[in-house]
Amino acid sequence: MATRILIDHRAGGAVAGAEGNAPRPLRHPEKAHRPDNPIKRKPDWIRVKAPTHPIYHETRNLMRDNKLVTVCEEAACPNIGECWSQRHATMMIMGEICTRACSFCNITTGMPKTLDADEPRRVADAVAKLGLRHVVITSVDRDDLADGGAAHFAAVIAAIRIAAPETTIEILTPDFLRKDGALEVVVAARPDVFNHNLETVPKLYPSIRPGARYFHSLRLLDRVKELDPSIFTKSGVMVGLGETRTEVLQVMDDMRSAEVDFLTIGQYLQPTVKHAAVDRFVEPAEFEDYARMARSKGFLLVSATPLTRSSYHADRDFAALRDARNARLRGGVAA
């Protein structure tokens, strides 16, 4: 009888089932020998329903038909049911294998495949078919590429501008660490929003984001504004990893020093037993406090809730972001 291989995402590895093929590579090989961190039961305020809406399945099928990868699936986003039911999907370009090994992230780690030259066209075609007013494009880290994938980002932006000229474009990029000139290529393509997440507070970088550098990421955001002040900048952090309130407020100040326009704060959720453990579930009232403090520091827009993610309600938020800037330019009070 044949055996089949099933991937157990709770353990981040492969387990035997039926069909006779060799086991697939581990999803997170660098985490395989780590001790298990039991996954804590989620509080009531953070639970979501399984997706059932018919438009959810239409969106899913469109992604499959165009052979596209979404971060919604790869990162196990809790909002996938809601977003896909509204035809909102964050497309992940340059494959589904990341060269980094962040301890919070559920995206597969390993050596990526060669870039697909037809991907920009397929992404643009999907954007046009979905009739999106606003699209978010993200990617895995591609440390294997000389430019970190900057030219590919620019090609995707250009293709969308042709296929769907009325669609506003938000990109969520890697840090382009040690990729001189890469950021300039992406900014020259003129996305409407440039997002790069700081993810956590500086003291947690060695354990949570070991392949990145906090001040490099901060400088990246600052440099975007130097190159093109008209581009909105956006960044986000997760809470519940062991940070303190004081440290989160300092990150806010750092972002404002880089003129970041839009801040997102959400609860970290542990993808598998091999990932970083949840230190605590931050209560909704604390998120409200963070939002209040962030607004007082001058961000044009703030989204701080347990289920906030970088791309959550991105189309609605872009409209609010644009209105807030216009109000500030008119001398009014930003929303």
C-alpha positions in Angstrom: 0.0 0.0 0.0 1.3 3.5 -0.9 2.1 6.0 1.8 1.3 9.6 1.7 3.3 12.5 3.1 1.5 15.2 5.1 3.1 18.3 6.4 2.4 18.9 10.1 2.6 22.7 10.4 2.3 22.5 14.2 5.7 20.8 14.3 7.0 22.6 11.2 8.0 19.3 9.6 6.9 16.2 7.6 5.0 13.2 8.8 4.3 9.9 6.9 0.8 9.2 5.5 0.0 7.5 2.2 1.3 7.5 -1.4 4.9 6.3 -1.7 6.8 9.6 -2.4 9.8 10.6 -0.3 9.1 13.0 2.5 9.1 16.7 1.5 11.8 18.9 3.1 11.1 20.3 6.4 9.2 23.6 6.3 11.5 25.0 9.0 14.7 22.9 9.0 16.5 25.4 11.2 13.9 25.0 13.9 13.6 21.2 13.8 15.9 20.6 16.8 14.6 23.4 19.0 12.7 22.4 22.1 8.9 22.6 21.7 7.1 25.7 22.9 3.5 24.6 23.8 1.0 26.8 22.0 -1.2 28.8 24.5 -4.9 28.8 24.2 -6.1 32.0 22.6 -8.4 34.3 24.5 -11.9 35.0 23.2 -11.0 38.3 21.8 -8.5 36.8 19.3 -10.5 33.9 17.9 -11.7 33.9 14.3 -14.2 31.8 12.4 -13.2 29.4 9.6 -13.8 30.9 6.1 -17.0 29.8 4.4 -18.0 32.7 2.2 -18.3 31.8 -1.5 -16.2 34.8 -2.6 -13.4 33.4 -0.4 -13.3 30.4 -2.6 -13.5 32.5 -5.8 -10.4 34.5 -4.6 -8.6 31.3 -3.7 -9.3 29.8 -7.1 -8.1 33.0 -8.9 -4.8 32.8 -7.0 -4.5 29.1 -8.0 -5.4 29.8 -11.7 -2.7 32.5 -11.9 -0.2 30.3 -10.0 0.3 33.0 -7.4 1.5 32.8 -3.8 -0.2 34.8 -1.0 1.3 35.7 2.3 -2.2 35.2 3.7 -1.7 31.5 3.3 2.0 31.1 3.8 2.1 33.1 7.0 -1.2 31.6 8.3 -2.9 35.0 8.7 -5.9 34.8 11.0 -7.8 37.3 8.9 -7.7 35.3 5.6 -11.4 34.5 5.7 -12.5 38.1 6.2 -10.1 39.5 3.6 -10.5 37.0 0.9 -14.3 37.2 1.3 -13.9 40.9 0.3 -11.5 40.0 -2.6 -8.5 41.3 -0.7 -5.3 39.3 -0.9 -1.7 40.1 -0.3 0.3 38.6 -3.1 3.8 37.3 -2.2 6.2 37.5 -5.1 9.6 35.8 -5.7 8.4 32.4 -4.5 7.4 30.9 -1.2 10.8 30.0 0.2 12.7 32.6 2.3 16.4 32.8 2.9 15.9 34.1 6.5 14.8 32.2 9.5 12.9 34.6 11.7 11.6 32.8 14.8 8.1 34.3 14.5 7.5 33.6 10.8 5.7 30.6 9.3 7.0 31.0 5.7 9.2 28.2 4.5 13.0 28.6 5.0 15.5 27.3 2.5 17.1 28.1 -0.9 14.6 29.8 -3.2 14.0 28.9 -6.9 15.0 31.1 -9.8 12.9 34.2 -10.3 9.9 33.7 -12.6 10.0 36.3 -15.3 6.3 35.9 -16.1 5.2 36.6 -12.5 4.8 40.4 -12.9 2.3 39.8 -15.7 0.3 37.2 -13.7 0.2 39.4 -10.6 -1.1 42.4 -12.7 -3.6 40.2 -14.4 -5.0 39.0 -11.1 -5.2 42.6 -9.8 -7.2 43.6 -12.8 -9.5 40.6 -12.6 -10.2 41.2 -8.9 -10.9 44.8 -9.7 -8.8 46.0 -6.7 -8.8 49.6 -5.7 -5.7 49.0 -3.7 -3.2 46.0 -3.7 -0.5 44.9 -1.3 2.6 43.2 -2.8 5.1 41.6 -0.4 7.9 39.0 -0.8 10.1 36.6 0.9 13.7 37.7 1.7 15.9 36.9 -1.3 19.4 37.3 0.1 20.6 35.0 -2.7 19.9 37.8 -5.3 22.4 40.5 -6.0 19.7 43.2 -5.6 17.5 41.3 -3.1 14.8 41.2 -5.7 14.5 45.0 -6.1 14.2 44.9 -9.9 11.5 42.3 -9.6 9.5 44.5 -7.3 9.8 47.4 -9.8 8.7 45.1 -12.6 5.6 44.0 -10.7 4.7 47.7 -9.9 5.1 48.6 -13.6 3.0 45.7 -14.8 0.2 46.7 -12.4 0.3 50.3 -13.5 -0.4 49.1 -17.1 -3.0 46.4 -16.3 -4.9 48.4 -13.6 -3.9 52.1 -13.8 -6.5 53.1 -11.2 -5.2 50.7 -8.5 -3.0 52.1 -5.8 0.0 50.0 -4.9 1.4 49.2 -1.5 4.5 47.2 -1.1 5.8 45.4 2.0 9.5 44.8 1.3 12.4 42.9 2.9 15.2 45.0 4.3 17.6 44.8 1.3 20.4 44.3 3.8 23.8 44.7 2.1 22.2 45.3 -1.3 23.5 48.7 -2.3 21.3 50.6 -4.7 18.3 48.2 -4.3 16.1 50.6 -2.3 16.6 53.3 -4.9 15.3 50.9 -7.7 12.1 50.2 -5.8 11.5 53.8 -4.8 12.0 54.9 -8.4 9.1 52.6 -9.4 6.9 54.9 -7.2 4.6 52.7 -5.2 1.9 54.6 -3.3 2.9 53.1 0.1 6.3 51.7 1.1 5.9 49.3 4.1 8.8 47.7 5.9 8.1 46.2 9.3 10.4 46.7 12.2 8.5 43.7 13.7 9.7 44.0 17.4 11.8 46.0 19.8 15.6 46.2 19.5 16.4 43.9 22.4 14.5 41.0 20.8 16.1 41.1 17.4 18.8 38.5 18.2 16.1 35.9 19.1 13.1 37.0 17.0 14.7 38.5 13.8 18.3 37.3 13.9 19.1 37.9 10.2 18.0 41.6 10.4 19.4 44.8 12.0 17.0 47.2 13.8 18.8 50.4 12.9 19.3 49.3 9.3 15.5 48.7 8.9 14.8 52.1 10.5 17.3 53.8 8.2 15.6 52.1 5.2 12.3 53.8 6.1 14.1 57.1 6.6 15.8 56.8 3.3 12.5 56.3 1.4 11.3 59.7 2.6 14.7 61.3 1.6 14.3 59.8 -1.9 10.6 60.6 -2.4 8.7 62.4 0.3 5.4 61.9 -1.6 5.5 58.1 -0.9 3.6 57.1 2.3 5.7 55.0 4.6 4.4 52.4 6.9 5.8 50.0 9.5 4.5 47.6 12.1 5.4 45.7 15.3 4.1 42.6 17.0 3.4 42.7 20.8 3.3 39.7 23.2 6.8 38.6 22.6 8.3 39.9 25.8 8.7 43.6 25.1 7.8 46.3 27.6 5.4 49.3 27.1 8.4 51.7 27.4 10.2 49.8 24.6 7.2 50.0 22.3 6.9 53.7 22.9 10.6 54.1 22.1 10.0 52.3 18.8 7.2 54.7 18.0 9.6 57.6 18.6 12.2 56.0 16.4 9.6 55.6 13.6 8.6 59.2 13.9 12.2 60.3 13.7 12.2 58.5 10.3 8.9 60.3 9.4 6.9 57.0 9.2 3.3 57.9 8.4 1.4 54.8 9.4 1.9 52.5 12.3 0.4 49.0 12.8 0.5 47.0 16.0 -0.9 43.5 16.4 -0.7 40.5 18.7 2.0 37.9 17.9 0.5 34.5 17.3 2.7 31.4 17.5 2.5 29.4 14.2 4.0 26.1 15.5 5.6 24.6 18.6 9.0 25.2 17.1 8.4 29.0 16.8 9.0 31.7 19.5 6.5 31.3 22.3 3.8 33.9 23.1 4.9 35.7 26.2 1.4 37.0 26.8 -1.8 37.9 25.1 -2.1 41.7 25.2 -5.6 42.9 26.1 -7.6 45.1 23.9 -7.4 48.0 26.3 -3.7 48.0 26.0 -3.9 48.2 22.2 -6.2 51.2 22.6 -3.6 52.8 24.8 -0.9 52.2 22.2 -3.1 53.7 19.5 -3.8 56.8 21.6 -0.1 57.3 22.4 0.9 56.8 18.7 -1.6 59.4 17.5 -0.2 61.8 20.1 3.3 61.3 18.6 2.1 62.4 15.2 1.5 59.4 13.0 -1.0 60.1 10.2 -2.7 56.8 10.8 -2.6 54.1 13.5 -4.1 50.6 13.5 -3.6 48.8 16.9 -5.8 45.8 17.7 -5.1 42.2 18.5 -5.8 41.1 14.9 -4.1 43.9 13.1 -1.7 42.8 10.5 0.3 44.8 8.0 -2.2 44.4 5.2 -5.5 44.2 7.2 -8.0 46.6 5.7 -5.2 48.1 3.6 -7.6 49.6 0.9 -9.7 51.4 3.5 -6.7 52.5 5.4 -5.0 53.9 2.3 -8.0 56.2 1.8 -7.9 57.3 5.4 -4.1 57.9 5.1 -4.5 60.1 2.1 -7.3 62.1 3.8 -5.2 62.5 6.9 -2.3 63.9 4.9 -4.6 66.3 3.0 -6.1 67.5 6.3 -2.7 68.1 7.8 -1.6 70.0 4.7 -4.7 72.2 5.0 -3.8 72.8 8.6 -6.6 70.6 9.9 -6.4 67.8 12.4 -5.4 64.4 11.1 -7.9 61.6 11.6 
